[in-house]
Amino acid sequence: MNNVAPTFAKQDSLKFFRTLNSRVNSYFKENNIPKTGNWKIHLKTVILFTVFLVPYFLILTLPMPFWAHLLLTFVMGVGMAGIGMNVMHDANHGSYSTKSWVNKFMGGTIYVLAGNVHNWQVQHNVLHHTYTNIIGHDEDLEAGRIMRFSKEAEWHKFHKYQQYYAVFLYGLLTFNWAITTDFKQMSNYIKRKLSYGEPKSPKILWTTLIITKIIYLAIWMVLPMVLGIVWWKVLVGFFVMHYTAGLILSIVFQLAHVVDEAANPVPNEEGEMENTWAIHQLYTTVNFAPKNKIVNWYTGGLNHQIEHHIFPHISHVHYGKIAKIVKETAKECQLPYYEYKTMTAAVVAHFKHLKELGMKPALQ
């Protein structure tokens, strides 16, 4: 990875972001509402934690056939992904609440996903949101050799099958967080001196990581065994829960950035990007199913990725309202505003893009 961070153009000849920011600020001021979450996100938090935790307590306390055990772990995976997209995501962007301690507390729900706050904030808030879709800087485009998410990535013969095997790998996202990813990221980020907010000492970061992993495994694997659940049922249920959550999270994340419309801009020889940061987001980000209330509710507004990327500190409960402002301002400035009308169209576009990227470069 190239550690020299690219810089964005400073002058916006279209005055896009200045105009957009003014209009969005006026919306909140005129309606006298905060940019953070409200009762909608609080109610959603209760619902999603209920979906996640009630099945767990039922498994621990009631005898049941194995098929029921698996069904409940699947439901837990659905709740787990929902917590990640709605609660953890907003909180770690500082948009869940006006109170910083509430954001910090709710941001800690990432430990429910077997993740780590520090690693996620560096990868997502710093690298992904700053250097969106820039190869070598946005780690969301990196999947080792097994997946090819951009034309700049090295091609291998097995990539011509990636549109078929991708779905099996996507489900391993949070499972890998629990086992290996966090340890690799922690080592890498400390070595590169990357942080989000006030830097913490490596000793504190490593201690927090190890202790939270031990507690996590104790709750989700050791406790069920102690209470009498056969070890192999625990392992299978743990995998099903994580696979369900990982598959949901991976697909939702990929639809916004790994499709044909989303560009992979490259800095020039001086390390400078062509556009300003805000305009860069328009070229590298895609919305999907903007009118679908179910998708919007469950994904935590991540289907409004353009709005989220330009205004990451605004809670997702407001994206539907400000989307019209963003779209109109982009049109006025003759800038792109990419979106798929349905979730199905976005999923098809993603796997079609994977197929194209899997072709031998000379044939692309």
Secondary structure, 3 states (H helix, E strand, C coil): CCCCCCECCCCCCCCHHHHHHHHHHHHHHHHCCCCCCCHHHHHHHHHHHHHHHHHHHHHHHCCCCHHHHHHHHHHHHHHHHHHHHHHHHHHHCCCCCCCHHHHHHHHHHHHHHCCCHHHHHHHHHHHHHHCCCCCCCCHHHCCCCCCCCCCCCCCCHHHHHHHHHHHHHHCCHHHHHHHHHHHHHHHHHHHCCCCCCCCCCHHHHHHHHHHHHHHHHHHHHHHHHHCCCCHHHHHHHHHHHHHHHHHHHHHHHHHHHCCCCCCCCCCCCCCECCCCHHHHHHHHCCEECCCCHHHHHHCCCCCCHHHHHHCCCCCHHHHHHHHHHHHHHHHHCCCCCCEECCHHHHHHHHHHHHHHHHCCHHHC
